[in-house]
């Protein structure tokens, strides 16, 4: 009886659960790639904001020094 239950559970896993898990993993991988792309865009924006902040600070220093 235990072998029948084990065989039934294995069959259920192979026919029902495994395809669903594989589909979930594929979708998660797709989302991970999109998230990495978005994170790259944010990194680029933060870098640009940093440069703008540096320019702003330097402009204020120049303005302060020149009167």
VOBA-1610 file (N, C-alpha, C; in pm, whole numbers, padded with zeros to 5 digits, always signed):
BEGIN
Unk+00081-00119+00000Unk+00000+00000+00000Unk+00086+00127+00000Unk+00196+00124+00077Unk+00285+00240+00079Unk+00347+00264-00057Unk+00378+00154-00128Unk+00435+00169-00262Unk+00332+00230-00357Unk+00206+00194-00342Unk+00101+00252-00426Unk+00086+00401-00399Unk+00092+00438-00272Unk+00082+00579-00235Unk+00202+00656-00288Unk+00322+00600-00271Unk+00442+00665-00320Unk+00437+00680-00472Unk+00391+00577-00540Unk+00381+00582-00687Unk+00277+00687-00729Unk+00166+00694-00657Unk+00063+00792-00689Unk+00113+00934-00665Unk+00185+00954-00556Unk+00239+01087-00528Unk+00345+01127-00630Unk+00428+01032-00667Unk+00530+01060-00768Unk+00464+01094-00901Unk+00364+01019-00937Unk+00292+01046-01061Unk+00226+01183-01057Unk+00164+01216-00945Unk+00101+01348-00928Unk+00205+01459-00943Unk+00319+01438-00880Unk+00425+01539-00889Unk+00470+01555-01034Unk+00497+01446-01102Unk+00550+01451-01238Unk+00449+01508-01337Unk+00322+01475-01320Unk+00222+01518-01417Unk+00160+01654-01386Unk+00149+01687-01260Unk+00078+01810-01222Unk+00172+01917-01168Unk+00246+01883-01066Unk+00326+01985-00996Unk+00450+02028-01073Unk+00525+01934-01127Unk+00651+01968-01193Unk+00631+02065-01309Unk+00534+02043-01398Unk+00514+02142-01505Unk+00478+02281-01452Unk+00400+02285-01345Unk+00364+02414-01286Unk+00487+02483-01225Unk+00567+02406-01153Unk+00690+02462-01095Unk+00785+02509-01204Unk+00797+02433-01311Unk+00885+02473-01421Unk+00836+02604-01484Unk+00705+02618-01500Unk+00649+02742-01555Unk+00676+02860-01462Unk+00662+02838-01333Unk+00688+02944-01235Unk+00835+02984-01239Unk+00925+02886-01246Unk+01069+02916-01253Unk+01103+02995-01378Unk+01042+02959-01491Unk+01068+03030-01616Unk+01021+03175-01606Unk+00903+03196-01551Unk+00850+03331-01536Unk+00934+03413-01438Unk+00980+03347-01332Unk+01065+03416-01234Unk+01197+03457-01300Unk+01252+03371-01382Unk+01377+03403-01452Unk+01357+03523-01544Unk+01243+03525-01613Unk+01211+03638-01701Unk+01200+03767-01621Unk+01135+03761-01506Unk+01121+03879-01421Unk+01256+03923-01364Unk+01342+03826-01332Unk+01475+03860-01281Unk+01554+03938-01386Unk+01543+03898-01512Unk+01614+03969-01619Unk+01560+04111-01633Unk+01428+04126-01628Unk+01368+04259-01638Unk+01407+04345-01517Unk+01411+04286-01399Unk+01449+04360-01280Unk+01594+04407-01290Unk+01681+04323-01342Unk+01821+04362-01358Unk+01833+04479-01454Unk+01754+04477-01560Unk+01756+04587-01656Unk+01708+04717-01591Unk+01601+04708-01513Unk+01548+04826-01445Unk+01648+04878-01342Unk+01712+04787-01270Unk+01812+04828-01170Unk+01928+04901-01238Unk+01965+04856-01356Unk+02071+04923-01433Unk+02031+05066-01469Unk+01905+05084-01507Unk+01857+05218-01539Unk+01860+05308-01416Unk+01820+05255-01302Unk+01826+05335-01179Unk+01970+05371-01142Unk+02062+05278-01160Unk+02202+05308-01133Unk+02251+05423-01221Unk+02211+05420-01347Unk+02249+05526-01439Unk+02190+05660-01395Unk+02065+05659-01353Unk+02003+05783-01306Unk+02072+05837-01181Unk+02102+05749-01086Unk+02172+05793-00965Unk+02308+05852-00998Unk+02376+05794-01096Unk+02507+05845-01137Unk+02491+05987-01194Unk+02392+06005-01279Unk+02368+06137-01338Unk+02329+06239-01231Unk+02245+06198-01137Unk+02206+06289-01029Unk+02329+06328-00947Unk+02417+06234-00924Unk+02541+06264-00851Unk+02625+06367-00924Unk+02636+06353-01056Unk+02712+06452-01134Unk+02646+06589-01128Unk+02513+06593-01138Unk+02443+06721-01129Unk+02465+06786-00993Unk+02462+06706-00889Unk+02484+06759-00755Unk+02625+06815-00743Unk+02724+06744-00798Unk+02861+06793-00795Unk+02873+06926-00870Unk+02810+06935-00987Unk+02815+07059-01064Unk+02748+07173-00987Unk+02638+07144-00924Unk+02567+07245-00845Unk+02655+07295-00731Unk+02719+07203-00660Unk+02806+07242-00549Unk+02924+07325-00599Unk+02983+07284-00711Unk+03097+07359-00764Unk+03053+07498-00809Unk+02935+07508-00867Unk+02885+07639-00910Unk+02864+07730-00788Unk+02813+07675-00680Unk+02795+07754-00559Unk+02927+07797-00500Unk+03027+07709-00503Unk+03159+07744-00451Unk+03219+07856-00537Unk+03210+07844-00668Unk+03263+07948-00757Unk+03192+08081-00733Unk+03062+08075-00719Unk+02984+08197-00695Unk+03024+08260-00562Unk+03047+08176-00463Unk+03086+08227-00331Unk+03227+08290-00337Unk+03319+08226-00410Unk+03455+08277-00419Unk+03463+08404-00502Unk+03381+08415-00605Unk+03387+08530-00695Unk+03300+08646-00647Unk+03236+08627-00542Unk+03165+08739-00482Unk+03022+08737-00504
//
